[in-house]
Amino acid sequence: MGDQKPSDRPVTGGAVVVLPTYLEADNVVPMLDTILGVADRSRLDLAIIVVDDSSPDGTADLAQRVADRDPRVSVLRRTAKEGIGPAYLAGFAEALQMGAERVLEMDCDFSHDPKDLPRILEASENADLVLGSRYVAGGGVARWGLMRRLISRGGCLYAQTILGVNVKDLTGGFKCFRREVLEALPLHEVAAAGYGFQIEVTYRALLHGFSVSEIPIVFSEREVGTSKMSKRIVLEAAILVPRLRMRRRKLAADHAQPTG
């Protein structure tokens, strides 16, 4: 049984936020209301796709209640928990089908502040891919312990060094893609299920020649619910990085192909 796609979806030429969820019953409605409020106040042409991986706590049903009262929200119900990477890819496909010119990704737990959406969208006028970055001047993290800080900062430096790129926050998940980026990249080849997905997509965008800009954000640890970070996710990303480096010549050749 495949994904259950939303019906009667409005077509937008503006921006679409892809919001993956799993066990986010406590956060999903406040997050949707907050994003919609930011869109209203800033007059953003913005829609939201909630991509739920069959949460047993009713996350998708709660999101659907918001969708029933606001046509800017739609819910994509997936039938299995496959990880954040496949969830984002499913959401990207839906957003492109809707006609989005900008596609954003962000977390549903308020670790990414919806108030930063206007700044990220504004920056996308001058860059193909905009990253909300914790590790540029003005960025940072809040409510993290020392070990979490070391793992995150060390992971970014590890990936940056091995891949030989100048992006400081390769593992962050607050991003805005111009439509052309997602249409050009061979997303079907991106296999990472965890946060290695963030590294790989940004790396592929760089190899393709797209411009990448980082703007400062403050990432806050969630206050409600449980983090999805695990040792398996960290290990997946650690193994992925040298593999990408070893395949750099092939990936660069693939991304040099004309896209028509």
VOPAGU-2260 file (C-alpha; in pm, 1 decimal, decimal comma):
REM VOPAGU-2260
SITE   aa  ch    i         X         Y         Z
SITE  MET   A    0       0,0       0,0       0,0
SITE  GLY   A    1     151,3     334,2    -105,5
SITE  ASP   A    2     146,4     679,4      43,6
SITE  GLN   A    3    -196,9     835,2      91,6
SITE  LYS   A    4    -178,8    1161,0    -100,6
SITE  PRO   A    5    -384,3    1468,1     -18,1
SITE  SER   A    6    -661,8    1551,7    -258,9
SITE  ASP   A    7    -788,1    1885,1    -395,1
SITE  ARG   A    8    -450,5    2038,8    -315,7
SITE  PRO   A    9    -417,5    2408,5    -399,4
SITE  VAL   A   10    -157,9    2493,0    -660,4
SITE  THR   A   11      92,4    2754,3    -551,0
SITE  GLY   A   12     364,9    2940,4    -732,1
SITE  GLY   A   13     508,6    3052,1    -402,3
SITE  ALA   A   14     677,0    2855,2    -125,5
SITE  VAL   A   15     592,9    2520,3      30,0
SITE  VAL   A   16     720,7    2410,2     370,9
SITE  VAL   A   17     772,4    2034,1     397,5
SITE  LEU   A   18     721,1    1930,8     759,0
SITE  PRO   A   19     805,1    1565,3     835,6
SITE  THR   A   20     642,4    1425,8    1148,3
SITE  TYR   A   21     653,5    1115,8    1365,0
SITE  LEU   A   22     505,0    1116,9    1714,4
SITE  GLU   A   23     454,2    1493,7    1711,7
SITE  ALA   A   24      96,6    1509,3    1845,3
SITE  ASP   A   25     195,0    1771,0    2101,7
SITE  ASN   A   26     374,2    1992,9    1852,1
SITE  VAL   A   27     205,4    1966,3    1514,0
SITE  VAL   A   28     -95,6    2195,3    1567,5
SITE  PRO   A   29      99,3    2471,9    1747,1
SITE  MET   A   30     368,5    2453,1    1479,0
SITE  LEU   A   31     119,9    2476,0    1192,7
SITE  ASP   A   32     -61,3    2766,0    1356,3
SITE  THR   A   33     268,2    2945,9    1418,3
SITE  ILE   A   34     388,7    2903,0    1058,4
SITE  LEU   A   35      53,9    3022,0     923,9
SITE  GLY   A   36      65,9    3321,7    1157,7
SITE  VAL   A   37     413,3    3414,9    1032,6
SITE  ALA   A   38     291,2    3379,4     673,6
SITE  ASP   A   39      -5,7    3607,3     743,4
SITE  ARG   A   40     197,3    3875,0     919,1
SITE  SER   A   41     473,8    3871,7     657,8
SITE  ARG   A   42     233,6    3829,5     365,1
SITE  LEU   A   43     410,4    3516,6     243,6
SITE  ASP   A   44     264,8    3308,8     -38,8
SITE  LEU   A   45     321,5    2989,1     153,1
SITE  ALA   A   46     168,5    2643,4     188,6
SITE  ILE   A   47     261,0    2351,6     416,5
SITE  ILE   A   48     279,4    1977,5     355,1
SITE  VAL   A   49     283,9    1762,7     668,1
SITE  VAL   A   50     450,9    1431,9     582,1
SITE  ASP   A   51     357,8    1183,8     851,9
SITE  ASP   A   52     515,8     839,7     875,9
SITE  SER   A   53     210,9     664,2    1020,9
SITE  SER   A   54     246,6     809,0    1371,7
SITE  PRO   A   55      52,1     593,9    1620,6
SITE  ASP   A   56     -25,1     901,2    1836,6
SITE  GLY   A   57    -263,5    1059,0    1585,7
SITE  THR   A   58     -26,6    1329,1    1456,9
SITE  ALA   A   59    -167,8    1306,9    1104,9
SITE  ASP   A   60    -528,0    1335,2    1223,7
SITE  LEU   A   61    -446,3    1646,6    1423,3
SITE  ALA   A   62    -270,8    1799,2    1122,4
SITE  GLN   A   63    -572,1    1715,4     908,0
SITE  ARG   A   64    -796,2    1916,1    1138,8
SITE  VAL   A   65    -583,9    2220,5    1062,7
SITE  ALA   A   66    -593,5    2134,4     692,4
SITE  ASP   A   67    -973,8    2116,7     708,0
SITE  ARG   A   68    -990,6    2478,7     821,4
SITE  ASP   A   69    -699,8    2620,2     619,8
SITE  PRO   A   70    -644,6    2517,6     255,8
SITE  ARG   A   71    -277,8    2613,5     277,8
SITE  VAL   A   72    -214,4    2294,7     478,1
SITE  SER   A   73    -217,9    1942,6     335,2
SITE  VAL   A   74    -128,3    1608,0     489,4
SITE  LEU   A   75      65,0    1330,1     319,1
SITE  ARG   A   76      14,5    1007,6     511,0
SITE  ARG   A   77     289,5     752,0     459,4
SITE  THR   A   78     228,4     392,3     550,2
SITE  ALA   A   79     562,4     315,2     715,2
SITE  LYS   A   80     833,2     482,1     923,4
SITE  GLU   A   81    1127,8     501,7     683,5
SITE  GLY   A   82    1327,5     793,7     818,1
SITE  ILE   A   83    1353,8    1164,0     757,6
SITE  GLY   A   84    1523,2    1132,0     417,6
SITE  PRO   A   85    1245,6     938,3     240,8
SITE  ALA   A   86     986,9    1158,3     412,1
SITE  TYR   A   87    1149,5    1471,2     271,7
SITE  LEU   A   88    1178,4    1320,2     -74,8
SITE  ALA   A   89     807,9    1238,9     -72,7
SITE  GLY   A   90     730,7    1592,6      39,4
SITE  PHE   A   91     957,6    1744,7    -225,4
SITE  ALA   A   92     777,3    1551,3    -497,9
SITE  GLU   A   93     441,1    1676,8    -372,3
SITE  ALA   A   94     564,8    2036,0    -348,6
SITE  LEU   A   95     698,9    2032,5    -704,2
SITE  GLN   A   96     372,2    1886,6    -827,0
SITE  MET   A   97     194,3    2176,1    -656,8
SITE  GLY   A   98     406,3    2417,4    -859,6
SITE  ALA   A   99     617,6    2554,8    -574,9
SITE  GLU   A  100     899,5    2788,9    -673,4
SITE  ARG   A  101    1062,0    2754,1    -330,3
SITE  VAL   A  102    1062,2    2437,1    -118,2
SITE  LEU   A  103    1160,4    2457,2     247,4
SITE  GLU   A  104    1234,4    2190,7     502,5
SITE  MET   A  105    1217,3    2233,2     877,7
SITE  ASP   A  106    1151,0    2034,7    1194,1
SITE  CYS   A  107     811,4    2018,7    1362,2
SITE  ASP   A  108     938,7    2045,3    1720,6
SITE  PHE   A  109    1013,3    2421,0    1727,9
SITE  SER   A  110    1388,1    2360,5    1718,4
SITE  HIS   A  111    1365,4    2570,4    1401,2
SITE  ASP   A  112    1194,9    2903,4    1466,4
SITE  PRO   A  113     918,0    2980,7    1214,2
SITE  LYS   A  114     998,5    3349,6    1260,2
SITE  ASP   A  115    1312,4    3284,5    1052,2
SITE  LEU   A  116    1109,2    3185,4     745,9
SITE  PRO   A  117    1090,4    3536,5     595,7
SITE  ARG   A  118    1468,7    3579,6     624,1
SITE  ILE   A  119    1536,4    3244,2     462,2
SITE  LEU   A  120    1294,5    3314,5     178,2
SITE  GLU   A  121    1444,9    3657,2     125,2
SITE  ALA   A  122    1794,0    3505,2     105,2
SITE  SER   A  123    1670,4    3258,6    -159,4
SITE  GLU   A  124    1633,8    3549,3    -399,5
SITE  ASN   A  125    2012,8    3548,2    -429,1
SITE  ALA   A  126    2103,0    3181,8    -372,9
SITE  ASP   A  127    1987,4    2847,9    -510,6
SITE  LEU   A  128    1998,9    2678,7    -171,0
SITE  VAL   A  129    1976,7    2863,2     159,8
SITE  LEU   A  130    2080,5    2695,9     484,1
SITE  GLY   A  131    1972,4    2811,5     826,4
SITE  SER   A  132    2311,9    2777,9     991,3
SITE  ARG   A  133    2406,3    2731,8    1354,6
SITE  TYR   A  134    2775,3    2775,4    1282,9
SITE  VAL   A  135    2809,7    3109,1    1107,5
SITE  ALA   A  136    2840,5    3442,4    1287,7
SITE  GLY   A  137    2516,5    3514,1    1470,7
SITE  GLY   A  138    2405,2    3151,1    1477,1
SITE  GLY   A  139    2403,6    2910,7    1769,3
SITE  VAL   A  140    2222,8    2647,9    1972,2
SITE  ALA   A  141    2014,8    2669,1    2288,8
SITE  ARG   A  142    1947,1    2421,8    2569,4
SITE  TRP   A  143    2209,0    2172,0    2451,1
SITE  GLY   A  144    2447,6    1989,1    2679,6
SITE  LEU   A  145    2820,6    1977,8    2612,9
SITE  MET   A  146    2815,5    1628,6    2456,8
SITE  ARG   A  147    2540,4    1719,3    2210,0
SITE  ARG   A  148    2731,1    2033,8    2112,7
SITE  LEU   A  149    3050,0    1836,7    2057,1
SITE  ILE   A  150    2877,3    1572,2    1846,0
SITE  SER   A  151    2701,2    1826,8    1628,2
SITE  ARG   A  152    2993,4    2066,6    1581,3
SITE  GLY   A  153    3239,2    1781,7    1538,4
SITE  GLY   A  154    3014,9    1613,5    1282,5
SITE  CYS   A  155    2991,3    1929,5    1075,1
SITE  LEU   A  156    3367,7    1985,7    1084,6
SITE  TYR   A  157    3424,8    1619,5     995,5
SITE  ALA   A  158    3198,8    1641,1     691,5
SITE  GLN   A  159    3330,9    1982,3     587,3
SITE  THR   A  160    3691,8    1863,2     602,5
SITE  ILE   A  161    3648,6    1529,4     427,4
SITE  LEU   A  162    3425,3    1665,2     153,6
SITE  GLY   A  163    3641,8    1972,5     104,1
SITE  VAL   A  164    3358,2    2225,1     105,7
SITE  ASN   A  165    3317,2    2559,5     274,9
SITE  VAL   A  166    2968,7    2501,4     417,1
SITE  LYS   A  167    2981,8    2524,6     794,6
SITE  ASP   A  168    2648,5    2360,2     885,7
SITE  LEU   A  169    2618,6    2055,5     662,9
SITE  THR   A  170    2391,0    1861,4     898,1
SITE  GLY   A  171    2127,3    2129,7     956,5
SITE  GLY   A  172    1769,4    2069,8     846,6
SITE  PHE   A  173    1631,7    2422,1     801,8
SITE  LYS   A  174    1668,6    2485,1     428,9
SITE  CYS   A  175    1515,5    2652,7     127,8
SITE  PHE   A  176    1562,3    2512,2    -222,1
SITE  ARG   A  177    1483,6    2694,3    -539,4
SITE  ARG   A  178    1268,9    2474,0    -759,3
SITE  GLU   A  179    1548,8    2437,4   -1013,1
SITE  VAL   A  180    1771,1    2263,5    -759,2
SITE  LEU   A  181    1526,4    1985,3    -679,0
SITE  GLU   A  182    1440,5    1939,0   -1044,8
SITE  ALA   A  183    1806,9    1906,5   -1142,1
SITE  LEU   A  184    1934,7    1675,8    -868,1
SITE  PRO   A  185    1895,1    1296,4    -905,3
SITE  LEU   A  186    1705,1    1271,6    -577,4
SITE  HIS   A  187    1615,4     907,9    -644,7
SITE  GLU   A  188    1983,1     827,9    -581,4
SITE  VAL   A  189    1983,0     981,7    -232,3
SITE  ALA   A  190    1959,6     684,6       0,2
SITE  ALA   A  191    2036,8     824,1     345,8
SITE  ALA   A  192    1742,7     781,2     581,3
SITE  GLY   A  193    1871,9     992,6     870,1
SITE  TYR   A  194    2054,6    1321,7     896,0
SITE  GLY   A  195    2312,9    1207,9     643,5
SITE  PHE   A  196    2040,7    1306,9     398,8
SITE  GLN   A  197    2110,5    1672,4     477,5
SITE  ILE   A  198    2481,2    1633,2     403,0
SITE  GLU   A  199    2426,4    1447,0      78,4
SITE  VAL   A  200    2166,2    1680,1     -71,0
SITE  THR   A  201    2374,7    1990,5       1,9
SITE  TYR   A  202    2689,0    1822,8    -132,1
SITE  ARG   A  203    2514,2    1720,3    -451,9
SITE  ALA   A  204    2384,4    2075,1    -495,5
SITE  LEU   A  205    2740,0    2208,4    -465,7
SITE  LEU   A  206    2874,2    1954,9    -716,0
SITE  HIS   A  207    2600,7    2055,2    -957,5
SITE  GLY   A  208    2724,3    2413,2    -938,7
SITE  PHE   A  209    2434,0    2561,4    -746,1
SITE  SER   A  210    2503,5    2851,6    -512,5
SITE  VAL   A  211    2466,1    2781,1    -140,8
SITE  SER   A  212    2423,7    3054,6     120,0
SITE  GLU   A  213    2417,0    3024,5     498,2
SITE  ILE   A  214    2223,0    3262,2     720,9
SITE  PRO   A  215    2242,6    3251,6    1100,1
SITE  ILE   A  216    1974,4    3080,9    1307,4
SITE  VAL   A  217    1953,7    2969,1    1668,5
SITE  PHE   A  218    1859,3    2603,1    1701,6
SITE  SER   A  219    1670,5    2527,8    2023,7
SITE  GLU   A  220    1632,4    2184,7    2178,5
SITE  ARG   A  221    1272,2    2070,1    2175,5
SITE  GLU   A  222    1067,7    2131,6    2487,4
SITE  VAL   A  223     796,6    1870,9    2416,3
SITE  GLY   A  224     832,7    1517,2    2283,4
SITE  THR   A  225    1135,3    1297,5    2224,8
SITE  SER   A  226    1432,8    1362,8    1998,5
SITE  LYS   A  227    1469,0    1128,6    1700,3
SITE  MET   A  228    1849,7    1144,7    1716,5
SITE  SER   A  229    2010,7     803,6    1771,8
SITE  LYS   A  230    2349,4     632,4    1751,7
SITE  ARG   A  231    2235,9     464,3    1429,7
SITE  ILE   A  232    2165,3     799,4    1265,5
SITE  VAL   A  233    2505,5     936,9    1370,5
SITE  LEU   A  234    2680,9     623,4    1242,4
SITE  GLU   A  235    2497,3     638,1     909,3
SITE  ALA   A  236    2615,5     995,3     853,2
SITE  ALA   A  237    2972,7     913,4     961,6
SITE  ILE   A  238    2994,6     629,2     708,7
SITE  LEU   A  239    2822,8     827,1     433,0
SITE  VAL   A  240    3072,3    1115,5     428,5
SITE  PRO   A  241    3385,0     922,0     317,8
SITE  ARG   A  242    3172,6     730,0      67,4
SITE  LEU   A  243    3060,8    1054,8     -88,8
SITE  ARG   A  244    3421,6    1172,4    -101,4
SITE  MET   A  245    3534,9     850,4    -270,7
SITE  ARG   A  246    3255,4     883,1    -524,7
SITE  ARG   A  247    3321,0    1253,7    -581,8
SITE  ARG   A  248    3453,8    1216,5    -936,5
SITE  LYS   A  249    3155,5    1009,2   -1046,6
SITE  LEU   A  250    2907,7    1235,5    -869,7
SITE  ALA   A  251    3065,9    1543,7   -1024,2
SITE  ALA   A  252    3043,8    1385,8   -1369,4
SITE  ASP   A  253    2680,6    1292,3   -1311,7
SITE  HIS   A  254    2594,4    1643,7   -1197,4
SITE  ALA   A  255    2779,8    1797,6   -1491,1
SITE  GLN   A  256    2535,6    1637,6   -1732,9
SITE  PRO   A  257    2297,7    1886,1   -1898,4
SITE  THR   A  258    1952,4    1885,8   -1747,9
SITE  GLY   A  259    1771,0    1994,9   -2061,5
